Structure formats: structure tokens, C-alpha cells
Amino acid sequence: MWDFDIGRTLAILARTWPFIVVRLLVYFGITVAYVAATGTGAGVGFGVGHVFGGQEGPAAFAFWGGAVGFALVSVVLYWLREYILYIVKAGHIAVMVRLIDGQAVPDGKGQVAYAREIVADRFVEANALFVLDQLVKGAIRVVTGLIGGIAAFLPIPGLQGLARFVNTVIRLSLTYVDEIILGYNIRIDSRNPYDSARHGVVLYAQNATTMIKNAVWLAVFMWLLTFVVFLVMLAPAAAILYAMPGQLAGWSFVLAVVFALALKAALIEPFAIAALMAVFFRTIEGQAPNPEWDERLAGASRHFRDLVDKARGAFGGAPAADARQT
């Protein structure tokens, strides 16, 4: 069915508990920001509604005040996303890579500083890592199209709707491929991260069947768990909004979604990333990037061509071949 070891993956997460704590702090801090901004906006709107609205004014203004507060936090997080990637996600991936390979890592708070050194050694600025991350995401989007997707295996009339649905699930399952490629980049200790990311994308494409199968299983597990968390979080979200002015019951649903996504990002996502990285490293053992896939990706993806161009121009053009072999 799947190729990842659930027990070993959970053990790796337990070893990286400092990063789990950091993730919980960051993502639940984000949740608190949403709750505070929504509540403050609703309170201000409720007051304004008493002044400028009619009988239904306070409730209506409270709703739109909450919406404005929610939107403002979303805009701030959009601009902070590259720093969250650099400080939280990349460091955690660096430690997980070492543990997957059976290497020692520091325990306790020193683990976070250790991981930050590894990331900073390859990406001096958060923006450089963010650019690479976006290029990899763009290149990976074409992989399912190039392998034909599940529709190629379901030529039966009447099943094309099912095929399109399955292809959609496959595309959603590719959410963490960029993190896997980042892990590959760190693992081979490349001096040219753009070139090694290019090789990582090619290796993923030539092993896409194995990787997508595991990614789909993990995606199903993750969203089922997230839905359960969402149901559990409806009660505290509704309790928070009960104290807010106006008829804001709809916001309890929104905040429950935010709570669930925060827990997913803090706990469930690292499990998926560690599991997929372990499968990827084991699958590509002894393989070299296939030149035919390199050409197909270059012909189909502008982002992949950008990776090639940056690999040639960055870091003195040093190839990824200076790193240890996988």
C-alpha cells in the first residue's frame, strides 16, 4: 500500500520536539492573532453600528468589522510567509534529514540553532530560499501532466469524471514536494542549491509513480485528521465567539477552520514531510537524473527553465556534483 514506516516517522518527530514546540508557538500564535483581530474588528463594528446603523446595524457592522480584522491578519501573514519558511520549516527539515540518515543532532534548544546554521550556510537570506521554493513548486505542477495522470489508466466511458477527481487529489497531494526537494538539497550538501533542486525535481519526476502513491495516502490521512480536529475545535471557537457582540455564529466555523489548520501545520504536516522524504531518499538511492526527463521538464515548465538559468548563474556556476552522491 504505502512505503513509509509510521513508527519510525513518529520517532523522528519525537526527536525533533524543539521544532514541534516552535511550530506550535508560531501557528497557534497565528490563530490567536486571527481570534484577536476578528474579535476586535467585530467589537469596533458593533459600536459603529449603534451610531450609524439602524435596528440591524450593530450585527451587520460587527460582521464586517470581524471580516476586516480577519483580512488584515491574512495580509500580514502573506508578507511573512517567506520568513516562516526560512525560520520554521527549513530548519525542521534540516534536522529531519539528519535523523532519516541516522546522523546525530543536538537535543533541546541547541537543535534549533544547529538547524538554523545549516540553512543559513546555503541560504544567507530568506528571500533566496523563498525564490527557490516557488520555482520548485512551479516545476512540480507539470509533473502530473507529463506522466499523464490517472486518467490515462481509466479509458472507460463514464469514468472520466472519477479520473478528474482522482487527478485533483493527486495535485493536492503534491503540496509538500518542495519541502522534499529542499531536504534533498540539504542532504547532498550542495554548494549550488538551484542546480541540486533541478536534479531533485528530475529525480522526483522519474520516480513519480512511487512518490505520488505515497503522497496520496498521506494526503488522505492528513485531511481526515484535520477534519476530526476541525470538529473538535468547533466547541472552543463557538465559546470564544459567544462572548462577542452581535450575531457572529458564522465566524465560529471560520475560526474552527483556522484552529484545525494551525494544528495541521504544527503537527500533521511534519509527519507527512518526514515520511515522504524517507521514501524519496530510499527510492532514488543509486540513481542519476535522467537526461530525457530533464529535457521534458525544460520544455514544459518555465519555472524549471528558471531553475536551470539560476543554477548556471548562481554561486559561480558551481554544479551540484560537488556534493556527496546519494
Order of alpha helices (4+ residues) and beta strands (2+ residues): alpha-alpha-alpha-alpha-alpha-alpha-alpha-alpha-alpha-alpha-alpha-alpha-alpha-alpha-alpha
